[in-house]
Amino acid sequence: LISDSNNSKEIDWSDFYLITKRVGDLYGVDSEQMRLTRKRMQPLWDGLVELADLNKDEKIQLAEWVDFLKRCENGQSAEMRWIQEYMNFIFQLFDVSCDGKIDFPEYIDGMKTYGVAECTARRAFSLITDACDHDHAKAFFDKATFNNLWKQYFFSKDKLATGNHLFGLVE
């Protein structure tokens, strides 16, 4: 489950709040990243609840999440719009320099806001960019690449798809 920041096996507001807290801790409470997060996190949560919380308990259980993703795959526009809005938010959050690319330091910091250990994020970045440890300074991915990885992460049936590692390594 994406955004299950507290590892409860379901998504609830506390997961989104924890991400917000980590953004403030990492970038600063007065940072542009924090302003972006404050502006976008609640609407993203509200949209997800509206689209995926079938039993109306303010939590997204695994079965609800799977159903939500299946509706996305079937071309349901509201669900796909939510996936795209969330992707745009994540890209903006990670792209601190606003240059349209996510480089190694930006990716590592962004992953920290999602609770991913730095060593795991380093390995995932290397796998995603095909960068050797000594080449991280030159490696990056742009929004089009991120969008492709994002779609793989959510919808690929190929266990070896690179996008599966977008939020950490999948063993």
N, C-alpha and C positions, 0 to 999 in steps of 0.2 A: 504494500500500500504506500503510495507516494504521500509524503507529508505525515506519516505516522511517527512523529518526532519522539514520542515517549514510549514507543514500541509496545503499545497496548493491543495491537492487532486490529485496531479500528481507528478511524479518523474522527476527531472531534475538535471543538474550538480550541482546546488546550494545546493541540498539536500546532495549530496556526499561531497561537499566542507564543509558544516556545520558539518558533522560528523568528517571530517579531522580536522577542527578547534577545535572541542570539545576534540578530542584525544590529540591534542597539549596542550590545556588548562589543561586537567586532568592529563596526564602522563608526560608532558614536551615536548618541541619541539625537544630535542635531545634524547628522549627516544627510546627504541627499538620498542615500540608500534607505535610511530610516524613514525619511519623508515619503519615499516611494512605497515602502512597506506599509506604513500607516494608512496611506491612501488606498492601496489595492488589496490588502489582506482580507479585510472584512467583506467587501463585495465578492471576492473570490470564494470565501467561505459560504456566504449567503447563497451564491449561485450554485455551489456544489450541493448544499443541503436541499435546495429547491429541486435539483435535477436527480440526485442520487439517493436521498434519504427516504426510501419507500415507506418505512414504518414510522416516520415522523418522530424519532427519538433524539434528534440532534446529534446523531452519530452515524458514521458510514461504516457498516460492517463489511467484511470481505465479500459476502454474497452480493451486497448492494453495489460495491465497487466493481465487481465482475460484470454485473448486469449493466451498470453505467457504461463500462468500456465496450460491451457488446453493442449497446445502442449507438455508441460512437462509430464503431466499425460498420454498422449498417447505414451510416450516412445521416443519422439524426442530427439535424443542424444545431440545435441548442446545446447538445452535449459536445459536439465538435468545436463549437464556438468557445465553450468553457475551457476545453483542452488548449485551444489556441491562445486564449487570454492568459491562462496560467503559464504557458510557454513564453509569451511575450514578457510577462512579469519576471520570470526567472532570468531570462536573457538580460533584461534591464538591470536586475539586481546584481547579477554577476559581472556585467560589463561596466565596472566602476569608472573607467576612463571615458566611457561614451564614444568609443572609436569604432563601434560596430563589430568588435572582435572580443572574444574571451581568451585571454592569454593565461599562462600557467599560474601566476600569483592570483589573478582574479578567480580562476576556477577553484583553486585551493581554498581561498577565503569563502567563496560562495558555498562550497561543499561543507565548510564548517558550520554555516548557518543551518544546514540540514542535519547536523550531528554526525557527519562522516569524518572519520579520523584522517589526519593529514597523510599518513603513509598510504592509506587506501585511496585517497584522492589522487596522490602522486602516481600510483600505479594505474588508476583508471585513466588519468590524463595521458599517460604514456601510451596506453593501449588505444585510446581514442585518436590520438594525433600521430601515432606511429613514431613518437619521439623517443630517442634514447635519453637516458638521464642527463647527459651532457648537452642535449639539444633543446631543453625546455625553454630557454630564453627566446628561441626563434619560433616555437610552436604556438599555434592558436587555432581557433575555429571561428568562422563568421556566422552570421545569423542563419544563412541558408543551410550551412552544415549542421548547426545546432537544431534547426527545425527538422532536418532529416533524422538526426540522432534521437530527437524527442519522439518522433513518430515510431521509430524502431523500438524505443523504450516501452511505449504503450501498446503497440500493435503487432510487432514482429512475432511470427511463429517460429522463426529461426533462432535456436538457442545460441548460435554463434554470432548473431548480429551485434555489431559494435555498439549500437545504441543501448543495448541491454546494460552496459556498464556506465551509463551517463551519471547515475547517482551512486556509484561505487561498483566494485568488482562483483560479478556474479560468478560464483564457483560452480 
